[in-house]
């Protein structure tokens, strides 16, 4: 356990400018393409990690405590302390700090991540049951695989692909898996969700658009009432056996999270396009995890202390402190990974050290197995049918950059032969 250390006002300002501002500017809940491109040009992700390494050299592993204008901020910089914070949810490290509550309330006011006490336990059990969290293969794998196989044809029959083309196919897959085949072409549903997520980027600084939220919830309820067999909606209808589960809000989060999975799939395709081992299913799965490690879709993991916490040498951090875990700093730490920190190393996942591709502890993403199944299956289908030439192409033989802008990534597509 590290010693809580208060950092200087100058270093607090550097932390705010270099570590906090870039991910907030890019859009935490929905990415802003132009800002993402600007931050890539500035190499903002790398600069943030390097600053945190400098602060660790200066102050130790922390947690480093900064007195920002809004409230205290603490940054743990050792794997041991990150484990303590993540394993300590929901007490004494709440999963729902005020910033997260303000953001997610725009489109999932009764979502699992915002729930507490017995309600949280009930909603977590419901979510794990529907998503089949305890199994690598979902009980509806055959249905999902058929959906992926059918929709992948739209991509493999083309000669080129950019992010909007891939995303359109990805969302068709997601809508069918989540809500049923009837939702396949319901692009307006995701359009409404995206508008709500854009508002959520501003957290409690943006007024809630209740009429838009009602429209979204009504559409989701329509598909829940249909409960089309072979969909998560059907499973949700069967599992929602007690009051206050609010399945519509839980589905809103699944849809939101599936976009991050699509970004990972698109990046992983670029990495695997130049990998001779890409045909192996286990290698593909490990490569998906490695893609999330190298380029996290959740740049900051937030927790809030519900009470005073004690650290090494009886140092303390006050209650209501926002604990910030920087995913790229943890996932690319040379102190843990050595020379593999910045390299594409799928073999790492045979016996991985502590990493946070899907968070950890009681707040670990319950959809991790389903995401890995969906993304890996799509990649296996695409790579078995066609040859993909990405531009720009990641050089997996060298240390990889900290930022991978999926908006600028394109592919030429050719015959497998």
Order of alpha helices (4+ residues) and beta strands (2+ residues): beta-alpha-alpha-alpha-alpha-beta-beta-alpha-beta-alpha-alpha-alpha-beta-alpha-alpha-alpha-alpha-alpha-alpha-beta-beta-beta-beta-alpha-alpha-alpha-beta-beta
